Amino acid sequence: MNIVLYQPEIPANTGNIGRTCVATGTRLHLIEPLGFRLTGKELRRAGMDYWEHLDVTRYMNFEEFVEKNLAGNPKAKIWMATTKAKKVYTQAQFGPDDFIMFGKESAGIPEEILVDHENTCIRIPMLDKIRSLNLSNSVSIVLYEALRQQNFEGLQTQGELHHMQWK
C-alpha cells in the first residue's frame, strides 16, 4: 500500500503517519511544500527511531507524483480521502498497489484535484458538527481498512505474551 500526504503542515502528524507506515510495510509519499523540515526534532520525536526504516519519497508537486507513480502502473488507483466525498471509505475496493491520498491539515486536498478523481474520493463518516478528524487518525482508519481487504498480507496477525503463555 501507499500513503500520500499532500502538503502536510504538522510534523507530529507526519511522524505518527511515518511510524504507522513502518509498522505496516506501507510506502509514504510526501508532496511539497511541507510545513516543516524533515530533519526537525518534532518529526523525529513523533516518528521515534522508526523514521530511518521508512520508505519515503518526496515530490515537488502533484503532477510529479502522478508522473512517477502511475505512468507505468495503470492498475493502481489514487483514493482521495476528503470530507467532500460521496462514498464512504468502506465502499472502496483497495488494491495492493493503490495510493491513499490525504490533504494538508488546514485545507485538505484542493478541489481542482478532487474534481478529476470523483469516483475515487472517499470519506470517513462523522457528525456534521465537526470539520474533520486528526490527519494521523484518518490515515490509520483508512489504511487499516485497505490492509484488512488484503487479509493483512505480510503482517503479524497474532501476538504473544512476553512473560506468560496464553491458556
Number of C-alpha atoms within 10 A of each C-alpha: 20 19 24 25 25 23 25 23 18 17 23 19 21 25 22 24 23 30 21 21 25 20 14 18 16 22 17 24 21 22 21 16 15 19 12 16 11 13 9 11 13 18 21 20 15 19 23 15 10 18 19 12 13 18 15 18 12 16 17 13 14 15 10 12 18 12 10 11 12 15 10 9 11 8 10 17 18 20 26 26 25 25 19 15 17 13 19 15 24 15 9 17 14 23 15 16 14 19 24 25 23 22 20 18 19 11 10 21 21 12 12 8 11 18 10 10 14 15 15 19 24 24 21 17 12 11 7 7 6 7 8 18 13 9 21 18 13 17 23 15 13 21 23 14 17 22 19 12 16 15 11 14 12 10 11 9 8 5 6 8 7 6 5 7 7 5 3
